[in-house]
Amino acid sequence: MKKNLKVLTELTVLGALLMTAVSPSAYAADSGDVTLRAAVEGLNGTLDWSAATQQITVDIGGEKVQLKLGSTDVSLKGQAVKLDKAPYLANGQTFVSTATVKQIQDAMKNSDQLLFTFSTVGDCRIDDTVQDASAQDQKWLVNSKVLTRMMDEMGSQKSKMLFFNGDMIMGYTPNSDVSILNREYAFWRGMVGTAFEHGTYVFPVPGNHEVQDNYKDAKGTTVKAATEANEKTWRDNMGDIIVDEKRFSQILGDQVAGWDPNNYPQIGMDHITTSQKQLSYSFDYRGSHFAILNTDPTGYDTHAPIEWLTKDLEAAKARGMKHSFVFGHKLAYTYYFDETAKVSGLDADMEHANAFWKIIQDNNATYFSGHEHITNISQPNNGKAYQVVVGSGGSPFEAKKPTSNPIDRNYAWVTVKVYESGKVHMDAYGFDANYGPTQNFMSWDLEKGF
C-alpha cells in the first residue's frame, strides 16, 4: 500500500472564484491580491505543493503551470514566462496578483473540460460518550458542527453530488425501534436537505448503524445484526431520494442514465434473504458509473453483494462507461493505524474481501467507504485500484490517541473531479479536532497515483 502522500499544510481552502470574478473573501488585507487556491479552484483546477523546493504545480485539465514562492519565473504550459509579481506566503496562505490569475486563465482557455465534481464522506453519528457535543447534538446524536462545515466547503468546491457512506444516525436500537430510528433519520434529512436546495444531490449509503440491531443475548453477549425491519425503515426514510429522477435532472443538468429501480441484489443471490431495494443501487452520469452497496444485508452481515456487483459493473462497461465508482459502508481491508486497531472491514472474512477486491481491480473501479472513523487512501494487494476510506465525518475518532500519521485524528472528506479526457483527480481535505483551518491533505490522479 502506498503511503507516500503529499501533505499540503500551507494552502487553505477559501472557496472558489465565480467565473472570472474574485470573491471578496479571497483578498489579502489592503493588497488586492488573491489566494492562489481560491483562484485555481475557481478555474476548476488543482494544486500540488513541494515543501522542499517551494514549488507549486497548478493543474487545470491536465495542463500544468509551475510557480515558485518568491520568484517571478514561471513555466506556463511548458513555456517560460515572467509574472508581474512573485507568489508569496501570508498568514499561512499563498497569494498571487490578479494579473497572475488572468495570465493563467488566458493560457488555459482550451484546457480539458471538467465534466463534474463530487464529494464523499461517512460517519457523522455520535453517541453519549462524546463529552464536548452541544445539547442539540447530544439529543439527536449527529455531529452537526462537522457535517455543516463539510457541506458548506463541498458546496464551495462545486460538488454536484455527495455520497454519504453510512452511519449518518446512531440507530443501533435493541429491537428495530421505529420511533427512535424515524426521529434520528428526520434530523439527518433536515441537515442535508439544504444541500439539495444549494445544488448538491445527496446519495445515502446504508451503514451498520442504520440496518443493524445492537443488544445482549441471554448469555450477555453483544449481538449486532441487520434486520428486515431496519431495512424497511431505511426505505421509508431514504427511498424518496433513491433516486428522484426529476430532482436529479434539475440539480445535475442531465437525466439519470443506467438507472433501473429494480436493479438490486435479488433474494437467493449473494446469500440475500430480504429485499435489497434502495439498499444497493446504481446509475450512470456523464460517462461514469456509480454503484452503492449494502455491506450488512440481513443474515449476511459484513459482506458485499459481489455477484450482483460483478454483473452491474460489466453492464456499465458494456454501456461505455469510462469509470466506475463504488460506495459501501464497510471498507474492504482494515486500516491498522496502531496496535489498538481491530479488524473492521470485509476482511473479517478474508476470502470474501479478496473476492470483492478482485472485482474492483478487474473493473478498474475505485472503492469509497467509511466505518473506521478515520481517513486512509491505499492500493491494496499491490494493485492499481484505490480503497478510499473516509469515515471521518464527525464520529469519535477511531484513533484514540495521536499516531504516526498526523491526519488520523482529523475530520476529512474527499472531493473528486472528472474530466472529459478521462482524467480523474482526487483531493482529501480536512481539519483538526479544534476546527482549525481546512487543509488539503492529499492530492492524486487515478492514472498516475500519488
VMD Tcl script that draws the C-alpha trace (Angstrom):
set ca {
  {0.00 0.00 0.00}
  {1.37 3.35 -0.95}
  {1.71 5.84 1.88}
  {3.95 8.49 0.35}
  {1.12 11.01 0.37}
  {1.67 14.68 -0.28}
  {0.77 16.77 2.75}
  {-0.05 20.34 1.82}
  {-0.03 22.31 5.02}
  {0.46 25.84 3.75}
  {-2.55 26.08 1.48}
  {-6.01 26.69 2.93}
  {-9.32 26.25 1.15}
  {-11.21 29.56 1.00}
  {-13.92 28.91 -1.60}
  {-13.86 29.27 -5.33}
  {-13.95 32.25 -7.63}
  {-17.16 32.52 -9.57}
  {-16.38 32.62 -13.29}
  {-13.80 35.39 -13.71}
  {-14.80 37.41 -10.67}
  {-12.80 37.25 -7.46}
  {-14.63 36.61 -4.20}
  {-14.04 39.46 -1.74}
  {-13.21 36.93 0.96}
  {-10.21 35.81 -1.11}
  {-8.47 39.21 -0.95}
  {-5.42 39.76 1.22}
  {-5.85 42.73 3.52}
  {-5.05 46.03 1.76}
  {-3.24 44.38 -1.15}
  {-5.72 43.45 -3.85}
  {-4.01 40.08 -4.24}
  {-5.88 36.78 -4.06}
  {-5.28 33.35 -2.59}
  {-3.90 31.01 -5.22}
  {-6.07 28.10 -4.08}
  {-9.29 30.09 -4.41}
  {-8.26 31.29 -7.85}
  {-7.32 27.83 -9.10}
  {-10.46 26.18 -7.72}
  {-12.44 28.88 -9.49}
  {-10.85 27.63 -12.71}
  {-11.72 24.01 -11.77}
  {-8.06 23.22 -11.24}
  {-5.99 21.58 -8.53}
  {-2.77 22.34 -6.68}
  {0.26 20.32 -5.66}
  {2.99 21.60 -3.36}
  {6.61 20.65 -2.77}
  {7.82 21.95 0.58}
  {11.41 21.01 -0.29}
  {11.58 23.19 -3.42}
  {8.86 25.72 -2.51}
  {7.36 24.89 -5.92}
  {3.64 24.92 -6.65}
  {2.15 22.98 -9.56}
  {-1.23 24.09 -10.87}
  {-3.12 21.51 -12.94}
  {-6.12 22.64 -14.97}
  {-7.49 19.92 -17.18}
  {-4.09 18.26 -17.48}
  {-2.26 21.46 -18.40}
  {0.47 22.47 -15.94}
  {1.60 25.77 -14.50}
  {4.66 25.69 -12.25}
  {5.27 28.55 -9.86}
  {7.81 29.10 -7.11}
  {7.38 31.14 -3.97}
  {9.37 34.36 -4.20}
  {10.07 34.03 -7.94}
  {8.53 35.77 -10.95}
  {9.76 32.99 -13.24}
  {7.04 30.51 -14.14}
  {6.52 27.61 -16.53}
  {3.16 28.05 -18.25}
  {2.17 25.01 -20.33}
  {5.87 24.29 -20.86}
  {6.83 27.85 -21.78}
  {8.93 30.13 -19.57}
  {7.18 33.42 -18.80}
  {7.51 36.24 -16.28}
  {4.89 37.21 -13.73}
  {4.27 40.80 -12.71}
  {4.67 39.77 -9.06}
  {6.10 36.72 -7.31}
  {3.77 34.41 -5.34}
  {4.21 34.81 -1.58}
  {3.01 33.42 1.73}
  {0.87 35.46 4.12}
  {-0.97 34.10 7.14}
  {-0.23 30.54 6.03}
  {-1.75 31.06 2.56}
  {-0.22 31.54 -0.88}
  {-1.15 34.82 -2.59}
  {-0.76 35.95 -6.20}
  {-1.75 39.07 -8.08}
  {-4.95 39.32 -10.10}
  {-2.72 39.79 -13.17}
  {-1.20 36.36 -12.50}
  {-4.68 34.85 -12.28}
  {-5.53 36.45 -15.63}
  {-2.35 35.02 -17.21}
  {-3.25 31.52 -16.03}
  {-6.85 31.89 -17.11}
  {-5.95 33.08 -20.60}
  {-3.44 30.26 -21.07}
  {-5.97 27.62 -20.05}
  {-8.92 28.61 -22.22}
  {-8.67 25.45 -24.31}
  {-7.88 23.05 -21.46}
  {-9.59 19.76 -20.70}
  {-13.25 20.29 -19.81}
  {-14.40 19.45 -16.30}
  {-17.46 17.17 -16.54}
  {-18.46 17.16 -12.88}
  {-17.30 17.20 -9.27}
  {-18.50 15.02 -6.41}
  {-17.59 14.56 -2.75}
  {-17.81 11.67 -0.34}
  {-17.61 11.10 3.42}
  {-19.26 8.91 6.03}
  {-19.91 8.53 9.74}
  {-21.30 11.67 11.34}
  {-23.22 9.91 14.13}
  {-22.10 10.33 17.71}
  {-23.05 8.65 20.99}
  {-23.49 9.63 24.61}
  {-19.77 9.19 25.31}
  {-18.97 12.40 23.42}
  {-18.49 14.96 26.18}
  {-17.98 18.17 24.20}
  {-21.08 17.88 21.99}
  {-23.71 20.60 22.07}
  {-27.03 19.92 23.79}
  {-28.56 19.66 20.31}
  {-26.10 17.03 19.15}
  {-26.38 15.10 22.40}
  {-30.12 14.90 21.77}
  {-30.03 13.99 18.08}
  {-26.67 12.13 18.10}
  {-25.25 13.80 14.98}
  {-22.09 15.92 14.84}
  {-23.88 18.79 13.16}
  {-20.92 21.18 13.53}
  {-18.66 18.98 11.41}
  {-21.36 17.96 8.93}
  {-22.48 21.55 8.31}
  {-18.93 22.79 7.78}
  {-18.13 19.96 5.40}
  {-21.25 20.50 3.31}
  {-20.52 24.23 3.11}
  {-17.00 23.55 1.88}
  {-18.14 20.88 -0.57}
  {-20.53 23.46 -1.97}
  {-17.71 25.96 -2.39}
  {-15.83 23.25 -4.29}
  {-18.84 23.00 -6.63}
  {-19.60 19.37 -5.79}
  {-22.82 18.37 -7.52}
  {-23.12 15.04 -5.70}
  {-22.42 13.91 -2.14}
  {-22.18 10.19 -1.43}
  {-22.63 9.71 2.32}
  {-21.09 6.38 3.25}
  {-23.33 5.28 6.10}
  {-23.66 5.73 9.87}
  {-25.45 9.03 9.48}
  {-27.60 8.16 12.51}
  {-26.84 6.40 15.80}
  {-29.54 3.77 15.32}
  {-28.42 0.51 16.90}
  {-31.68 0.04 18.80}
  {-32.17 -3.32 20.54}
  {-35.42 -4.14 18.76}
  {-35.62 -2.23 15.46}
  {-37.36 0.62 17.28}
  {-39.06 2.66 14.55}
  {-39.92 5.54 16.88}
  {-36.23 6.16 17.62}
  {-34.99 5.50 14.10}
  {-37.57 7.75 12.43}
  {-36.73 10.76 14.60}
  {-32.98 10.29 14.02}
  {-33.48 9.97 10.27}
  {-35.67 13.07 10.29}
  {-32.95 15.18 11.89}
  {-30.28 13.98 9.44}
  {-32.56 14.51 6.45}
  {-33.20 18.04 7.67}
  {-29.46 18.62 7.91}
  {-28.73 17.51 4.34}
  {-31.93 18.94 2.88}
  {-30.21 22.29 2.42}
  {-27.55 20.64 0.24}
  {-30.20 19.69 -2.33}
  {-31.51 23.24 -2.41}
  {-27.97 24.59 -2.87}
  {-27.27 22.32 -5.86}
  {-25.83 19.10 -4.42}
  {-27.69 15.79 -4.73}
  {-27.09 13.57 -1.67}
  {-26.91 9.80 -2.21}
  {-27.18 7.81 1.05}
  {-25.26 4.57 1.62}
  {-26.59 2.22 4.33}
  {-24.29 1.55 7.29}
  {-24.40 -0.87 10.17}
  {-25.92 1.75 12.50}
  {-28.87 2.08 10.11}
  {-29.58 -1.60 9.43}
  {-28.36 -3.47 12.50}
  {-29.87 -4.01 15.93}
  {-27.50 -3.94 18.91}
  {-28.40 -5.95 22.02}
  {-27.20 -8.55 24.50}
  {-28.41 -12.11 24.19}
  {-29.39 -14.43 27.03}
  {-25.72 -15.17 27.71}
  {-24.84 -11.49 27.95}
  {-23.01 -11.48 24.61}
  {-23.35 -8.34 22.49}
  {-25.11 -9.06 19.21}
  {-25.03 -6.72 16.20}
  {-27.18 -7.99 13.36}
  {-29.08 -6.49 10.43}
  {-32.85 -6.94 10.42}
  {-35.51 -6.83 7.74}
  {-37.43 -4.30 9.84}
  {-34.46 -1.91 9.82}
  {-34.07 -2.33 6.07}
  {-37.71 -1.37 5.65}
  {-37.23 1.68 7.90}
  {-34.29 2.71 5.70}
  {-36.51 2.59 2.62}
  {-39.25 4.53 4.40}
  {-36.81 7.32 5.28}
  {-34.45 7.35 2.29}
  {-36.45 5.92 -0.60}
  {-37.66 9.28 -1.92}
  {-34.09 10.28 -2.88}
  {-33.08 6.84 -4.26}
  {-33.43 8.05 -6.97}
  {-35.73 11.04 -7.62}
  {-35.30 11.29 -11.40}
  {-36.88 14.74 -11.70}
  {-34.80 16.22 -8.91}
  {-31.68 14.52 -10.27}
  {-32.06 16.25 -13.63}
  {-32.87 19.60 -12.02}
  {-29.71 19.53 -9.90}
  {-27.29 17.71 -12.20}
  {-28.44 19.06 -15.54}
  {-28.84 15.67 -17.24}
  {-31.34 12.86 -16.99}
  {-30.18 9.99 -14.80}
  {-28.87 7.19 -17.04}
  {-28.34 3.48 -16.45}
  {-30.91 3.65 -13.66}
  {-33.27 0.74 -13.09}
  {-35.15 0.83 -9.77}
  {-35.38 -2.96 -9.97}
  {-31.63 -3.45 -10.36}
  {-30.56 -4.65 -6.93}
  {-29.37 -7.98 -5.45}
  {-32.20 -10.47 -5.61}
  {-33.19 -12.98 -2.94}
  {-31.13 -16.14 -3.45}
  {-28.19 -14.19 -4.92}
  {-25.18 -13.35 -2.71}
  {-26.82 -15.08 0.31}
  {-29.57 -12.44 0.18}
  {-32.73 -13.32 2.12}
  {-34.60 -9.98 2.16}
  {-35.44 -7.28 -0.36}
  {-32.41 -5.07 -1.08}
  {-34.39 -2.46 -2.99}
  {-32.87 1.02 -2.43}
  {-30.17 -0.52 -0.22}
  {-27.91 -1.45 -3.14}
  {-28.42 0.53 -6.34}
  {-26.55 2.06 -9.27}
  {-26.73 4.64 -12.06}
  {-24.65 6.42 -14.72}
  {-23.79 10.08 -15.09}
  {-21.78 11.73 -17.87}
  {-19.79 8.64 -18.78}
  {-19.17 7.38 -15.24}
  {-20.91 4.63 -13.29}
  {-21.85 4.82 -9.61}
  {-22.72 1.74 -7.54}
  {-23.91 1.87 -3.92}
  {-23.67 -1.28 -1.78}
  {-25.30 -2.52 1.40}
  {-22.43 -4.22 3.23}
  {-24.69 -5.53 6.02}
  {-27.61 -7.40 4.42}
  {-29.89 -9.27 6.81}
  {-28.45 -12.69 7.56}
  {-25.09 -11.98 5.93}
  {-23.59 -9.03 7.81}
  {-20.17 -7.66 6.78}
  {-20.43 -8.97 3.23}
  {-20.87 -7.18 -0.09}
  {-23.14 -8.40 -2.92}
  {-20.27 -9.47 -5.17}
  {-22.30 -11.46 -7.70}
  {-24.61 -8.50 -8.26}
  {-21.69 -6.06 -8.36}
  {-19.88 -8.14 -10.97}
  {-22.88 -8.11 -13.29}
  {-23.57 -4.44 -12.59}
  {-20.02 -3.30 -13.41}
  {-19.86 -5.49 -16.51}
  {-23.11 -3.95 -17.76}
  {-21.74 -0.46 -17.12}
  {-18.61 -1.28 -19.08}
  {-20.76 -2.57 -21.95}
  {-22.58 0.78 -21.95}
  {-19.24 2.51 -22.48}
  {-18.73 3.95 -19.01}
  {-15.16 5.24 -18.57}
  {-15.06 4.97 -14.78}
  {-16.78 3.02 -12.02}
  {-17.04 4.48 -8.54}
  {-18.29 2.08 -5.86}
  {-19.52 3.15 -2.41}
  {-20.13 0.98 0.63}
  {-20.05 1.49 4.36}
  {-17.58 -1.17 5.41}
  {-14.08 -0.99 4.00}
  {-12.65 -3.98 2.18}
  {-9.42 -4.09 4.17}
  {-8.93 -2.78 7.71}
  {-6.59 0.18 8.17}
  {-4.32 -0.70 11.10}
  {-3.46 2.79 12.31}
  {-1.78 1.50 15.51}
  {-1.62 -1.56 17.75}
  {-5.15 -0.95 19.09}
  {-6.84 -1.30 15.70}
  {-9.01 -4.37 15.24}
  {-10.34 -5.97 12.09}
  {-13.37 -3.96 11.00}
  {-13.83 -4.50 7.28}
  {-14.96 -7.18 4.89}
  {-11.61 -8.81 5.74}
  {-13.32 -10.34 8.77}
  {-13.91 -12.93 6.04}
  {-10.63 -12.59 4.15}
  {-11.67 -14.89 1.32}
  {-14.70 -12.71 0.71}
  {-12.69 -9.49 0.93}
  {-10.20 -10.78 -1.63}
  {-13.00 -11.86 -3.97}
  {-14.62 -8.44 -3.60}
  {-11.35 -6.64 -4.26}
  {-10.67 -8.71 -7.37}
  {-13.94 -7.38 -8.80}
  {-12.90 -3.81 -8.00}
  {-9.49 -4.31 -9.61}
  {-10.72 -6.22 -12.66}
  {-13.14 -3.40 -13.45}
  {-10.66 -0.56 -12.77}
  {-13.09 0.70 -10.15}
  {-12.48 2.87 -7.09}
  {-13.99 1.92 -3.74}
  {-15.06 4.56 -1.21}
  {-16.10 3.57 2.30}
  {-16.46 4.63 5.90}
  {-16.96 2.58 9.10}
  {-13.50 3.23 10.52}
  {-13.67 6.80 11.81}
  {-10.51 7.79 10.02}
  {-9.16 8.71 6.59}
  {-6.84 6.39 4.69}
  {-6.03 6.06 0.99}
  {-4.40 2.84 -0.19}
  {-3.94 0.48 -3.13}
  {-4.47 -2.97 -1.60}
  {-2.70 -6.11 -2.76}
  {-0.11 -4.08 -4.71}
  {-2.75 -3.32 -7.33}
  {-3.79 -0.13 -9.10}
  {-7.29 0.16 -7.64}
  {-7.82 2.53 -4.73}
  {-9.56 1.95 -1.42}
  {-10.57 5.40 -0.15}
  {-11.65 5.28 3.50}
  {-13.38 8.49 4.61}
  {-15.23 7.56 7.78}
  {-14.17 10.84 9.34}
  {-17.38 12.85 9.05}
  {-17.77 13.74 12.72}
  {-17.98 10.47 14.66}
  {-15.48 9.93 17.51}
  {-12.01 9.38 16.06}
  {-11.02 5.74 15.59}
  {-7.51 6.56 16.84}
  {-8.00 7.48 20.49}
  {-4.51 8.97 20.74}
  {-2.08 10.54 18.23}
  {-0.45 8.12 15.80}
  {2.50 8.34 13.42}
  {0.11 9.68 10.77}
  {-0.96 13.25 11.64}
  {-4.23 13.04 9.71}
  {-5.56 10.02 11.61}
  {-7.24 12.36 14.09}
  {-8.75 14.83 11.65}
  {-12.22 15.25 10.20}
  {-11.89 14.77 6.44}
  {-13.67 14.19 3.13}
  {-12.63 13.54 -0.47}
  {-13.61 15.62 -3.50}
  {-13.30 14.12 -6.98}
  {-13.09 15.92 -10.32}
  {-13.83 14.01 -13.55}
  {-12.67 15.47 -16.87}
  {-13.72 14.99 -20.48}
  {-10.38 13.39 -21.37}
  {-11.00 10.66 -18.80}
  {-8.70 12.15 -16.19}
  {-9.86 11.76 -12.58}
  {-8.32 13.93 -9.86}
  {-8.92 13.46 -6.14}
  {-8.24 15.67 -3.13}
  {-8.59 14.83 0.55}
  {-9.50 17.86 2.63}
  {-9.99 18.19 6.35}
  {-9.48 19.98 9.64}
  {-8.43 19.04 13.14}
  {-10.42 18.44 16.30}
  {-10.04 22.10 17.23}
  {-11.76 23.13 13.97}
  {-8.63 24.82 12.65}
  {-8.09 25.87 9.01}
  {-9.04 23.38 6.32}
  {-6.02 21.64 4.79}
  {-5.56 19.78 1.51}
  {-4.03 16.63 3.00}
  {-3.55 14.60 -0.18}
  {-3.84 15.02 -3.95}
  {-3.60 12.31 -6.59}
  {-4.74 11.26 -10.05}
  {-6.19 7.80 -10.62}
  {-3.97 7.27 -13.64}
  {-0.72 8.45 -12.08}
  {-1.02 7.52 -8.41}
  {0.26 9.57 -5.53}
}
mol new
graphics top color blue
foreach p $ca { graphics top sphere $p radius 0.5 }
foreach p [lrange $ca 0 end-1] q [lrange $ca 1 end] { graphics top cylinder $p $q radius 0.2 }
display resetview
